[in-house]
Amino acid sequence: MDKNNLAAEVSPYLLQHKDNPVAWQAWGENPFKLAAEANRPIFLSIGYSTCYWCHVMEQESFEDKEVAQYLNDNFVSIKVDREERPDVDNYYMDAVIALTGQGGWPMSVLLTPDRKPFWAGTYLTKPQFMLLLQRITELWTNNREAIFDSSEKISQALLDKKYELDGDLDLYQLLELGIEDLRESFDFQFGGFGSAPKFPPSQQLTLLMNEFQRSGECVLQEMAEKTLDRMCRGGIYDQIGGGFSRYSTDQKWLVPHFEKMLYDNALMGECYLTGYKLTQEEGYRTIVEEIISYLRRELLTPQGAFISAEDAGEVGKEGEYYLWSYEELKAELKEQELAQVEEIFGVSNEGNFEGKNILTLSDGVELGFRAEEEFNKLSSRMLKLRQKREHPSRDAKVLSAWNGLTVSFLVKAGSILERQDYVELACKTLSFLREELFSDQKLAISYCSDETRGDGCVDDYAFVIRAAIDLFQVTQDRAWLDWAIKLQEIQDLLLWDNQNGGYFFSQASDLPAQKKVIFDGAMPAGNSVSLRNLQYLFAITGEQNYSKRKAELLEFMAPYIDKAPAGITSALQALQIEITGIVQVVLIAEPAAPICKEVKEALRNSKVSNYIFLEYSPSDTENRLLPARGKEQIKASPTIFVCKNNSCKTPVNSVSGMLEQLRKV
């Protein structure tokens, strides 16, 4: 137990710790067996490679020989990459939150040999950590019964709570409760919700914009636009390189925690895309294009998949890559360029952060200016200067769930912005997931160094299914729909709770209990996205098994939505779909006919937010996904069906006729 065993791992985070004097073990059966045989408690440390405070704790404690010796003599130490084992992270994070009231990384948890937690926290300084270890060692020696008693109580508290809906299921009431909660917590001065720290509120903004389209309540659009505008002007957005940082440490979106995550940028990119479609604000379109440029430049692999993240910089140098001193700018830029930087980005000799400058977009500069040549020329010049610096480290893992979110973003951006290159990239990315992370009828969690790790969790299945449905919609390639259907079958088989309903987060055979994630975190909850997937699969195929499972999932989730609607806004988006329904538009026409392009353009510019589009050649009589009542009505090419709830209106043969029927449904 005095040997560090991480050298054989592929996770960048675990490999960062392979030379620590701590005798780290990877998660698995062996360390728990060792702990039971040696009669020792377990120290579990969970983090990820771009986590700044994980690096700090490593330098202060895990590279320290005194700490390492104490751990090696008295504990079995396990190191976990939260992105490689999100189910392990999720289970023990619940313990951290239950015991401390808040979560975060690095996560530090003490376990009995049967994997049950009896103490949980996050970052600890070396003195705090050593004091904790010494006290636990003393307690383990002299009063072990108290530890096991505590672990049993905590484990019982971590079991999923069951809630009952008070009264009948009222979708409108649940939706209104969530919207009202968001109104109450909204920051009308700076946008976003609550005070510092502020995280990118992608699901809340999407809900607000969708609800404005449904209800016409103008304040909801104002809330969304306020947040979108303030965020992309602030330091949380990389003004010259594109992309959002993980969160803002202040209320004004000025000072970010400088790490950049793939999922944040996929989700926020989709928000700005929705904002662009809603308002036609060119600045929003430019933000979408800048985010995709960032993803391509910094996170895209040669195989077409996206790696997971960039860190904030070395310990003690957090954010240095992104900061500018006035002296540096004065030395590097021409006088005219410096004047432009002062005017556009608000830089000054005093700076806006510890004597240096975080670039922000000045209030006097129109957001649409980002699309102009003058801005592009200046930002390119600044970016080239910055690229001379040592770049923050990247985490090279390819994660199924995060790439699924990115594919959905790229597909929708390609469709709305008419960028075929975005759609082609989405095809390449999803093809990589299908070829490299899907085998033996299972989806893997991660891919790194030509190896896959982990059996897919609900997020992996839900986000990839969503991506496949979205890609099918734009390309009309039936292979993507078939894969979505196959993945849904596997998700139902492996993760559905036949007794109580809902999807388990994972199969969790090596955790004390299976758990379900209901509420949104940094990403939308997998159960909510699954609800949306089932809605669309039913609308596309008309298969009743999807309708049945959708109803079961909604019944399971309703009490949780009722309890804390603002914490599950991704589910509220599914409620919006359930209320408004999904419109089906089916076009029967020759592939090269002009009407094909005209119908797609009309749909793209319409105010119909939830629709599916199916396109067929007149000769395609097999596998036609068309509501049964419409099949016998095909009399000519082109023919357009507008349907809802699998009931079709009288077929028409013009775009104007289609638009008229869309207005009625």
C-alpha positions as CSV (number, residue, x, y, z in Angstrom):
1,M,0.0,0.0,0.0
2,D,3.0,2.3,-0.1
3,K,3.2,2.4,-3.9
4,N,1.5,4.9,-6.1
5,N,-0.4,3.0,-8.8
6,L,-1.6,5.7,-11.1
7,A,1.0,5.4,-13.8
8,A,-1.0,2.9,-15.7
9,E,-4.1,5.1,-16.0
10,V,-5.1,7.2,-19.0
11,S,-6.9,10.1,-17.2
12,P,-4.9,13.3,-17.4
13,Y,-5.9,14.1,-13.9
14,L,-4.8,10.8,-12.5
15,L,-1.5,11.0,-14.4
16,Q,-0.9,14.4,-12.8
17,H,-0.7,12.6,-9.5
18,K,1.3,9.6,-10.6
19,D,4.6,10.9,-9.1
20,N,3.1,12.1,-5.8
21,P,4.6,10.3,-2.7
22,V,1.0,9.5,-1.7
23,A,0.3,5.8,-2.5
24,W,-2.7,6.6,-4.6
25,Q,-4.9,3.9,-5.9
26,A,-7.4,4.2,-8.8
27,W,-11.0,3.5,-8.0
28,G,-11.8,-0.2,-8.1
29,E,-12.2,-3.3,-6.0
30,N,-8.6,-3.6,-4.9
31,P,-8.2,-0.5,-2.7
32,F,-11.4,-1.4,-0.8
33,K,-10.1,-5.0,-0.3
34,L,-6.8,-3.6,1.0
35,A,-8.6,-1.3,3.4
36,A,-10.7,-4.1,4.8
37,E,-7.7,-6.4,5.2
38,A,-5.5,-3.7,6.8
39,N,-8.5,-2.4,8.9
40,R,-7.9,1.2,7.7
41,P,-10.2,4.1,6.7
42,I,-10.1,5.4,3.2
43,F,-9.2,8.9,2.0
44,L,-11.0,9.6,-1.2
45,S,-9.9,12.6,-3.3
46,I,-12.0,13.6,-6.3
47,G,-11.1,16.3,-8.8
48,Y,-10.3,17.0,-12.4
49,S,-7.3,18.1,-14.4
50,T,-8.3,21.8,-15.0
51,C,-9.4,22.4,-11.4
52,Y,-7.2,25.2,-10.0
53,W,-7.7,24.4,-6.3
54,C,-7.0,20.7,-7.0
55,H,-3.5,21.8,-8.1
56,V,-3.1,23.9,-5.0
57,M,-4.0,21.1,-2.6
58,E,-1.7,18.8,-4.6
59,Q,1.3,21.2,-4.1
60,E,0.5,21.9,-0.5
61,S,-0.3,18.4,0.7
62,F,-0.1,15.5,-1.8
63,E,3.5,16.4,-2.9
64,D,4.5,16.9,0.8
65,K,6.4,14.0,2.2
66,E,5.1,14.5,5.8
67,V,1.5,14.3,4.6
68,A,2.1,11.5,2.2
69,Q,3.8,9.4,4.9
70,Y,0.9,9.9,7.3
71,L,-1.6,8.9,4.7
72,N,0.4,5.9,3.6
73,D,0.8,4.7,7.2
74,N,-2.8,5.1,8.3
75,F,-5.1,5.3,5.3
76,V,-5.8,3.8,1.9
77,S,-5.8,6.7,-0.5
78,I,-8.0,6.7,-3.7
79,K,-7.8,9.3,-6.4
80,V,-10.8,9.7,-8.9
81,D,-11.2,11.9,-12.0
82,R,-14.8,13.2,-11.6
83,E,-15.1,13.4,-15.4
84,E,-14.1,9.8,-15.9
85,R,-16.4,8.6,-13.1
86,P,-19.2,11.2,-12.8
87,D,-21.3,8.6,-10.9
88,V,-18.7,8.3,-8.1
89,D,-18.4,12.1,-8.0
90,N,-22.2,12.6,-7.9
91,Y,-22.7,10.1,-5.0
92,Y,-20.0,11.6,-2.8
93,M,-20.7,15.2,-3.7
94,D,-24.2,14.7,-2.2
95,A,-22.4,13.8,1.0
96,V,-20.3,16.9,0.8
97,I,-23.3,19.1,0.3
98,A,-25.3,17.3,3.0
99,L,-22.5,17.9,5.6
100,T,-21.2,21.3,4.6
101,G,-24.0,23.0,2.7
102,Q,-22.0,23.5,-0.5
103,G,-19.9,21.5,-2.9
104,G,-16.8,21.9,-5.0
105,W,-13.5,20.5,-5.9
106,P,-11.1,19.1,-4.8
107,M,-13.5,16.9,-3.0
108,S,-12.1,15.2,0.2
109,V,-14.1,12.4,1.7
110,L,-13.3,9.8,4.4
111,L,-14.9,6.4,3.9
112,T,-15.2,3.1,5.7
113,P,-13.9,0.0,3.8
114,D,-17.5,-0.6,2.7
115,R,-17.4,2.7,0.8
116,K,-19.7,4.6,3.1
117,P,-18.7,8.2,3.9
118,F,-18.3,9.4,7.5
119,W,-16.7,12.8,6.8
120,A,-16.8,15.0,3.7
121,G,-15.4,18.4,2.6
122,T,-13.5,20.2,-0.1
123,Y,-10.2,22.0,-0.2
124,L,-8.1,21.9,3.0
125,T,-4.8,23.6,3.7
126,K,-2.0,21.4,4.9
127,P,-2.4,22.3,8.6
128,Q,-6.2,21.7,8.3
129,F,-5.6,18.4,6.5
130,M,-3.0,17.1,8.9
131,L,-5.2,17.9,11.9
132,L,-8.2,16.1,10.3
133,L,-6.1,13.0,9.5
134,Q,-4.7,12.9,13.1
135,R,-8.2,13.2,14.7
136,I,-9.6,10.5,12.4
137,T,-6.8,8.2,13.2
138,E,-7.3,8.6,16.9
139,L,-11.1,8.1,16.5
140,W,-10.6,5.1,14.3
141,T,-8.4,3.6,17.0
142,N,-10.4,4.4,20.0
143,N,-14.0,4.8,19.0
144,R,-14.5,3.1,15.6
145,E,-18.1,2.3,16.5
146,A,-18.9,6.0,16.3
147,I,-17.4,6.3,12.8
148,F,-19.5,3.3,11.5
149,D,-22.6,4.7,13.2
150,S,-22.0,8.0,11.5
151,S,-21.4,6.4,8.1
152,E,-24.7,4.5,8.3
153,K,-26.7,7.6,9.2
154,I,-25.0,9.6,6.3
155,S,-25.6,6.7,3.8
156,Q,-29.2,6.6,4.8
157,A,-29.6,10.3,4.3
158,L,-28.1,10.0,0.8
159,L,-30.8,7.7,-0.4
160,D,-33.0,9.3,-3.0
161,K,-35.9,11.1,-1.3
162,K,-39.4,10.5,-2.6
163,Y,-41.9,13.3,-3.0
164,E,-45.6,13.2,-3.7
165,L,-47.4,15.7,-5.9
166,D,-50.0,17.7,-3.9
167,G,-53.1,17.5,-6.1
168,D,-53.4,16.7,-9.8
169,L,-50.7,17.3,-12.3
170,D,-51.0,20.9,-13.6
171,L,-48.4,21.6,-16.3
172,Y,-49.2,25.3,-16.5
173,Q,-49.0,25.8,-12.7
174,L,-45.6,24.0,-12.5
175,L,-44.3,26.1,-15.3
176,E,-45.5,29.4,-13.8
177,L,-44.0,28.4,-10.4
178,G,-40.6,28.1,-12.1
179,I,-40.9,31.3,-14.0
180,E,-41.9,33.2,-10.8
181,D,-38.9,31.8,-8.9
182,L,-36.6,33.1,-11.7
183,R,-38.2,36.5,-11.6
184,E,-37.6,36.7,-7.8
185,S,-33.9,35.8,-8.0
186,F,-33.1,37.8,-11.1
187,D,-30.4,40.5,-10.9
188,F,-32.0,43.3,-12.9
189,Q,-28.8,45.4,-12.7
190,F,-26.3,43.0,-14.1
191,G,-28.3,40.1,-15.4
192,G,-28.1,36.5,-14.2
193,F,-29.5,35.1,-10.9
194,G,-28.4,35.8,-7.4
195,S,-25.1,37.4,-6.4
196,A,-21.5,36.3,-6.6
197,P,-20.3,33.9,-7.7
198,K,-22.3,33.7,-10.9
199,F,-22.4,30.7,-13.2
200,P,-23.5,30.8,-16.9
201,P,-27.3,30.3,-16.5
202,S,-27.9,28.5,-19.8
203,Q,-31.0,26.5,-18.9
204,Q,-32.7,29.5,-17.2
205,L,-32.1,31.7,-20.2
206,T,-33.3,29.1,-22.6
207,L,-36.5,28.7,-20.5
208,L,-37.1,32.5,-20.4
209,M,-36.7,32.9,-24.2
210,N,-38.9,29.9,-24.9
211,E,-41.6,31.1,-22.5
212,F,-41.5,34.6,-24.1
213,Q,-42.2,33.0,-27.5
214,R,-45.0,31.0,-25.9
215,S,-46.6,33.6,-23.7
216,G,-45.4,36.9,-25.2
217,E,-44.5,38.2,-21.7
218,C,-41.9,40.9,-22.6
219,V,-40.1,41.0,-19.3
220,L,-38.9,37.5,-19.9
221,Q,-37.1,38.5,-23.1
222,E,-35.7,41.6,-21.3
223,M,-34.3,39.3,-18.5
224,A,-32.7,37.1,-21.1
225,E,-31.2,39.9,-23.2
226,K,-29.9,41.7,-20.1
227,T,-28.0,38.6,-19.1
228,L,-26.7,37.8,-22.6
229,D,-25.5,41.3,-23.1
230,R,-23.8,41.7,-19.7
231,M,-22.1,38.3,-19.9
232,C,-20.6,38.7,-23.4
233,R,-19.3,42.2,-22.5
234,G,-17.7,41.0,-19.3
235,G,-14.4,39.3,-18.4
236,I,-16.2,35.9,-18.2
237,Y,-16.2,36.0,-22.0
238,D,-12.8,35.9,-23.8
239,Q,-13.1,39.1,-25.8
240,I,-10.3,38.2,-28.3
241,G,-10.2,34.4,-28.3
242,G,-13.9,33.6,-27.8
243,G,-15.4,31.2,-25.3
244,F,-16.8,31.5,-21.8
245,S,-14.9,30.8,-18.5
246,R,-16.4,28.5,-15.9
247,Y,-18.0,31.3,-13.7
248,S,-17.6,34.9,-12.6
249,T,-16.3,35.5,-9.1
250,D,-18.1,38.8,-8.9
251,Q,-21.7,40.0,-9.5
252,K,-20.7,42.1,-12.6
253,W,-19.3,39.2,-14.7
254,L,-15.9,41.0,-14.6
255,V,-13.5,38.6,-12.9
256,P,-13.8,35.0,-14.1
257,H,-12.5,31.7,-12.7
258,F,-10.4,31.4,-15.8
259,E,-10.8,27.7,-16.7
260,K,-12.9,27.0,-19.8
261,M,-15.1,24.0,-20.1
262,L,-16.5,22.4,-23.3
263,Y,-20.0,22.0,-21.9
264,D,-20.3,25.6,-20.8
265,N,-19.5,26.9,-24.3
266,A,-21.8,24.4,-26.0
267,L,-24.7,25.4,-23.8
268,M,-24.1,29.1,-23.8
269,G,-23.5,29.0,-27.6
270,E,-26.9,27.6,-28.0
271,C,-28.3,30.3,-25.7
272,Y,-26.9,33.0,-27.9
273,L,-28.1,31.2,-31.0
274,T,-31.7,31.2,-29.6
275,G,-31.2,34.9,-28.7
276,Y,-30.1,35.6,-32.3
277,K,-33.1,33.8,-33.7
278,L,-35.4,35.7,-31.4
279,T,-34.0,39.2,-31.8
280,Q,-31.8,39.2,-35.0
281,E,-29.1,40.9,-32.9
282,E,-26.0,40.5,-35.1
283,G,-23.8,40.7,-32.0
284,Y,-25.3,37.4,-30.8
285,R,-24.6,35.8,-34.1
286,T,-21.0,36.9,-33.8
287,I,-20.7,35.5,-30.3
288,V,-21.9,32.1,-31.6
289,E,-19.4,32.2,-34.4
290,E,-16.6,33.2,-32.1
291,I,-17.4,30.4,-29.7
292,I,-17.3,27.8,-32.5
293,S,-14.0,29.3,-33.7
294,Y,-12.6,28.9,-30.2
295,L,-13.8,25.3,-30.0
296,R,-12.2,24.5,-33.3
297,R,-8.9,26.3,-32.5
298,E,-8.3,25.0,-29.0
299,L,-10.4,21.9,-28.2
300,L,-10.9,20.1,-31.5
301,T,-8.9,16.9,-32.1
302,P,-7.7,15.8,-35.6
303,Q,-10.3,13.0,-35.5
304,G,-13.1,15.5,-35.1
305,A,-14.0,15.2,-31.5
306,F,-13.6,17.8,-28.8
307,I,-11.5,17.5,-25.6
308,S,-13.0,18.6,-22.4
309,A,-11.3,21.7,-21.0
310,E,-8.5,24.2,-20.5
311,D,-7.3,25.1,-17.0
312,A,-6.9,28.5,-15.4
313,G,-3.1,28.4,-15.4
314,E,-0.3,27.3,-13.0
315,V,-0.7,27.6,-9.2
316,G,0.1,31.1,-8.3
317,K,-0.4,32.3,-11.9
318,E,-4.1,31.8,-12.3
319,G,-5.4,33.8,-15.2
320,E,-2.0,35.3,-16.2
321,Y,-2.5,34.1,-19.8
322,Y,-5.6,36.4,-20.1
323,L,-4.4,39.5,-18.2
324,W,-2.7,42.5,-19.8
325,S,-0.5,45.1,-18.2
326,Y,-0.7,48.6,-19.7
327,E,3.1,48.7,-20.1
328,E,3.0,45.5,-22.2
329,L,0.3,46.9,-24.4
330,K,2.1,50.2,-24.8
331,A,5.3,48.3,-25.8
332,E,3.7,45.9,-28.2
333,L,1.0,48.1,-29.9
334,K,1.2,51.1,-32.2
335,E,-0.1,54.3,-30.8
336,Q,-3.4,54.0,-32.9
337,E,-3.8,50.4,-31.8
338,L,-3.4,51.3,-28.2
339,A,-6.0,54.0,-28.5
340,Q,-8.4,51.5,-30.0
341,V,-7.7,49.0,-27.2
342,E,-8.4,51.7,-24.6
343,E,-11.6,52.7,-26.3
344,I,-13.0,49.3,-27.1
345,F,-11.8,47.2,-24.2
346,G,-11.5,49.8,-21.5
347,V,-7.9,49.2,-20.6
348,S,-6.1,51.7,-18.4
349,N,-2.8,52.2,-16.6
350,E,-4.6,51.4,-13.3
351,G,-6.2,48.2,-14.6
352,N,-9.4,46.6,-13.4
353,F,-8.0,43.6,-11.6
354,E,-4.9,43.7,-9.3
355,G,-3.2,46.4,-11.4
356,K,-3.7,44.6,-14.7
357,N,-6.5,44.5,-17.3
358,I,-9.1,41.9,-17.9
359,L,-10.5,42.7,-21.4
360,T,-14.2,43.7,-21.4
361,L,-16.3,45.3,-24.1
362,S,-16.8,49.0,-23.2
363,D,-20.4,50.1,-22.6
364,G,-20.2,52.6,-25.4
365,V,-19.4,50.0,-28.0
366,E,-22.3,48.4,-29.8
367,L,-22.4,44.6,-29.5
368,G,-22.7,44.4,-33.3
369,F,-19.3,46.1,-33.7
370,R,-17.8,42.7,-33.1
371,A,-18.8,41.7,-36.6
372,E,-17.0,44.6,-38.2
373,E,-13.5,44.4,-39.9
374,E,-12.0,46.9,-37.5
375,F,-12.8,44.8,-34.4
376,N,-11.7,41.6,-36.1
377,K,-8.4,43.1,-37.1
378,L,-7.7,44.4,-33.6
379,S,-8.7,41.2,-31.8
380,S,-6.6,39.1,-34.2
381,R,-3.6,41.3,-33.5
382,M,-4.2,40.9,-29.7
383,L,-4.7,37.2,-30.0
384,K,-1.4,36.7,-31.8
385,L,0.4,38.6,-29.1
386,R,-1.3,36.5,-26.4
387,Q,-0.4,33.2,-28.2
388,K,3.3,34.0,-27.5
389,R,2.6,33.2,-23.9
390,E,2.6,29.8,-22.3
391,H,-0.8,28.3,-23.0
392,P,-2.9,26.9,-20.1
393,S,-2.9,23.1,-19.9
394,R,-5.7,21.2,-21.6
395,D,-7.5,18.0,-20.6
396,A,-7.4,15.7,-23.6
397,K,-10.3,13.4,-22.6
398,V,-13.1,13.1,-25.1
399,L,-16.4,12.9,-23.1
400,S,-19.5,11.4,-24.7
401,A,-21.9,13.7,-22.8
402,W,-20.1,16.9,-23.4
403,N,-19.5,16.1,-27.1
404,G,-23.2,15.3,-27.4
405,L,-24.0,18.8,-26.2
406,T,-21.5,20.3,-28.6
407,V,-23.0,18.4,-31.6
408,S,-26.5,19.7,-30.8
409,F,-25.1,23.3,-30.7
410,L,-23.2,22.9,-34.0
411,V,-26.2,21.3,-35.8
412,K,-28.5,24.1,-34.7
413,A,-25.9,26.8,-35.5
414,G,-25.4,25.3,-38.9
415,S,-29.1,25.3,-39.6
416,I,-30.0,28.7,-38.3
417,L,-26.9,30.5,-39.6
418,E,-26.8,28.5,-42.8
419,R,-23.3,27.2,-42.2
420,Q,-22.9,23.8,-43.8
421,D,-19.4,23.6,-42.4
422,Y,-20.8,23.5,-38.8
423,V,-23.2,20.7,-39.8
424,E,-20.3,18.7,-41.4
425,L,-18.3,19.1,-38.2
426,A,-21.2,17.9,-36.1
427,C,-21.4,14.8,-38.3
428,K,-17.7,14.2,-37.9
429,T,-17.9,14.5,-34.1
430,L,-20.9,12.3,-33.7
431,S,-19.4,9.7,-36.1
432,F,-16.4,9.6,-33.8
433,L,-18.6,8.9,-30.8
434,R,-20.4,6.2,-32.6
435,E,-17.2,4.6,-33.9
436,E,-14.9,5.0,-30.9
437,L,-17.1,5.2,-27.8
438,F,-19.9,2.9,-28.7
439,S,-19.3,-0.9,-28.7
440,D,-20.9,-4.1,-27.3
441,Q,-24.2,-2.3,-27.2
442,K,-22.9,0.2,-24.6
443,L,-21.8,3.9,-24.7
444,A,-18.6,4.7,-22.9
445,I,-18.1,7.8,-20.7
446,S,-14.7,8.9,-21.9
447,Y,-12.0,8.3,-24.5
448,C,-8.3,9.2,-24.0
449,S,-5.0,7.8,-25.4
450,D,-7.0,5.4,-27.6
451,E,-8.8,3.8,-24.7
452,T,-12.3,4.1,-23.4
453,R,-13.4,4.3,-19.8
454,G,-16.6,3.8,-17.9
455,D,-20.1,2.6,-18.8
456,G,-22.3,5.4,-19.9
457,C,-24.4,7.3,-17.4
458,V,-27.7,8.9,-18.1
459,D,-26.1,12.1,-19.2
460,D,-24.0,10.3,-21.8
461,Y,-27.1,8.6,-23.3
462,A,-29.4,11.5,-23.0
463,F,-27.1,14.1,-24.6
464,V,-25.9,11.8,-27.4
465,I,-29.5,10.8,-28.2
466,R,-30.5,14.4,-28.3
467,A,-27.5,15.1,-30.7
468,A,-28.5,12.2,-33.0
469,I,-32.1,13.4,-33.2
470,D,-30.9,17.0,-33.9
471,L,-28.5,15.8,-36.6
472,F,-31.2,13.7,-38.2
473,Q,-33.5,16.7,-38.3
474,V,-31.0,18.7,-40.3
475,T,-29.4,16.1,-42.5
476,Q,-32.4,13.8,-42.9
477,D,-29.9,10.9,-42.6
478,R,-32.0,8.0,-41.2
479,A,-28.9,6.4,-39.8
480,W,-28.8,9.0,-37.1
481,L,-32.4,8.5,-36.1
482,D,-31.8,4.7,-36.0
483,W,-28.9,5.2,-33.7
484,A,-30.9,7.5,-31.4
485,I,-33.6,4.8,-31.3
486,K,-31.0,2.1,-30.5
487,L,-29.4,4.2,-27.7
488,Q,-32.8,4.9,-26.2
489,E,-33.5,1.2,-26.1
490,I,-30.2,0.7,-24.3
491,Q,-30.8,3.5,-21.9
492,D,-34.2,2.1,-21.0
493,L,-32.8,-1.3,-20.5
494,L,-29.8,-0.3,-18.3
495,L,-31.0,2.7,-16.4
496,W,-34.8,2.8,-16.1
497,D,-36.1,2.2,-12.6
498,N,-38.9,-0.3,-13.2
499,Q,-40.1,0.1,-9.6
500,N,-40.3,3.8,-9.0
501,G,-39.8,5.4,-12.4
502,G,-37.1,7.7,-13.6
503,Y,-33.6,7.0,-14.9
504,F,-30.8,6.1,-12.5
505,F,-27.7,8.2,-13.0
506,S,-25.6,5.0,-13.6
507,Q,-25.7,1.3,-13.0
508,A,-23.6,2.0,-10.0
509,S,-22.6,-1.6,-9.1
510,D,-19.6,-0.3,-7.2
511,L,-21.3,2.4,-5.1
512,P,-23.3,2.0,-1.9
513,A,-26.6,2.8,-3.7
514,Q,-28.0,3.7,-7.1
515,K,-29.1,7.4,-7.3
516,K,-31.0,9.6,-9.7
517,V,-30.1,13.1,-10.6
518,I,-33.2,15.2,-10.9
519,F,-32.0,18.8,-10.5
520,D,-29.8,20.7,-12.9
521,G,-26.2,21.3,-12.1
522,A,-23.7,22.8,-14.5
523,M,-25.4,20.8,-17.2
524,P,-29.1,20.0,-17.7
525,A,-30.3,17.0,-15.8
526,G,-30.2,13.8,-17.8
527,N,-33.8,12.9,-16.8
528,S,-35.0,16.2,-18.2
529,V,-33.2,15.8,-21.5
530,S,-34.5,12.2,-21.7
531,L,-38.0,13.6,-21.3
532,R,-37.4,15.9,-24.3
533,N,-35.9,13.0,-26.3
534,L,-38.9,10.9,-25.7
535,Q,-41.2,13.7,-26.8
536,Y,-39.3,14.1,-30.1
537,L,-39.0,10.3,-30.7
538,F,-42.7,9.9,-30.3
539,A,-43.4,12.9,-32.6
540,I,-41.1,11.5,-35.2
541,T,-42.1,7.9,-35.1
542,G,-45.6,7.8,-33.6
543,E,-44.5,4.7,-31.6
544,Q,-46.7,4.5,-28.5
545,N,-43.9,3.1,-26.3
546,Y,-42.2,6.5,-26.4
547,S,-45.5,8.2,-25.3
548,K,-45.9,5.7,-22.5
549,R,-42.4,6.1,-21.2
550,K,-42.7,9.9,-21.5
551,A,-45.8,9.9,-19.4
552,E,-44.1,7.7,-16.8
553,L,-41.1,9.9,-16.6
554,L,-43.2,13.1,-16.4
555,E,-45.2,11.5,-13.5
556,F,-42.0,10.7,-11.7
557,M,-40.5,14.2,-12.2
558,A,-43.6,16.3,-11.4
559,P,-43.2,16.2,-7.6
560,Y,-39.6,17.4,-7.9
561,I,-40.5,20.2,-10.3
562,D,-43.3,21.2,-7.8
563,K,-40.8,21.2,-4.9
564,A,-38.1,23.4,-6.5
565,P,-39.0,24.4,-10.1
566,A,-36.1,27.0,-10.5
567,G,-33.6,24.2,-9.8
568,I,-34.9,22.1,-12.7
569,T,-35.4,24.5,-15.5
570,S,-34.4,21.9,-18.1
571,A,-37.5,20.0,-17.1
572,L,-39.6,23.1,-17.4
573,Q,-38.5,23.4,-21.0
574,A,-39.9,19.9,-21.5
575,L,-43.1,21.1,-19.9
576,Q,-43.3,23.9,-22.4
577,I,-43.1,21.3,-25.2
578,E,-45.7,19.2,-23.5
579,I,-48.0,22.2,-23.3
580,T,-47.5,23.6,-26.9
581,G,-46.9,20.2,-28.6
582,I,-44.6,19.4,-31.5
583,V,-45.5,20.3,-35.0
584,Q,-44.7,17.8,-37.7
585,V,-43.9,19.1,-41.2
586,V,-43.5,16.4,-43.9
587,L,-42.3,17.2,-47.4
588,I,-42.7,14.8,-50.3
589,A,-40.7,16.2,-53.2
590,E,-37.8,15.4,-55.5
591,P,-34.5,16.1,-53.6
592,A,-33.3,18.8,-56.0
593,A,-36.7,20.6,-56.2
594,P,-36.5,24.3,-55.2
595,I,-39.3,23.8,-52.7
596,C,-37.0,21.7,-50.5
597,K,-34.8,24.7,-49.8
598,E,-37.8,27.1,-49.6
599,V,-39.5,24.9,-46.9
600,K,-36.4,24.7,-44.8
601,E,-35.8,28.4,-45.0
602,A,-39.5,29.1,-44.1
603,L,-39.3,26.8,-41.1
604,R,-36.0,28.3,-40.0
605,N,-37.5,31.8,-40.1
606,S,-40.9,30.9,-38.6
607,K,-41.8,31.4,-34.9
608,V,-42.6,27.7,-34.5
609,S,-40.0,26.7,-31.9
610,N,-40.9,23.0,-31.5
611,Y,-41.2,21.2,-34.8
612,I,-39.8,18.2,-36.6
613,F,-39.1,18.2,-40.3
614,L,-39.2,15.1,-42.5
615,E,-38.3,15.1,-46.1
616,Y,-39.0,12.2,-48.6
617,S,-38.6,11.5,-52.3
618,P,-41.9,10.4,-54.0
619,S,-40.3,7.1,-54.7
620,D,-39.5,6.5,-51.1
621,T,-42.3,4.2,-50.0
622,E,-40.4,2.3,-47.3
623,N,-39.7,3.4,-43.7
624,R,-41.7,6.5,-44.2
625,L,-42.2,8.3,-40.9
626,L,-45.5,9.8,-41.7
627,P,-48.7,9.7,-39.6
628,A,-50.9,6.9,-40.8
629,R,-53.8,9.2,-41.8
630,G,-51.7,11.1,-44.2
631,K,-50.2,8.3,-46.3
632,E,-53.2,7.8,-48.6
633,Q,-53.5,11.5,-49.3
634,I,-50.2,11.8,-51.3
635,K,-51.4,12.7,-54.7
636,A,-48.6,14.8,-56.2
637,S,-45.1,16.1,-55.8
638,P,-44.5,18.3,-54.0
639,T,-46.9,17.5,-51.1
640,I,-46.5,19.2,-47.7
641,F,-48.2,17.8,-44.6
642,V,-48.6,19.9,-41.4
643,C,-49.4,17.6,-38.5
644,K,-49.7,17.8,-34.7
645,N,-50.4,15.0,-32.3
646,N,-50.0,12.6,-35.2
647,S,-53.1,14.1,-36.9
648,C,-52.5,15.8,-40.3
649,K,-54.3,18.8,-41.9
650,T,-55.2,18.6,-45.6
651,P,-52.0,18.4,-47.6
652,V,-50.8,21.5,-49.5
653,N,-48.3,21.9,-52.2
654,S,-46.9,25.4,-51.6
655,V,-44.8,27.1,-48.9
656,S,-47.5,29.8,-48.4
657,G,-50.1,27.1,-47.8
658,M,-47.7,25.5,-45.2
659,L,-47.2,28.7,-43.4
660,E,-50.9,29.4,-43.2
661,Q,-51.5,26.0,-41.6
662,L,-48.6,26.6,-39.2
663,R,-50.3,29.7,-38.0
664,K,-53.4,27.7,-37.3
665,V,-51.7,25.0,-35.3
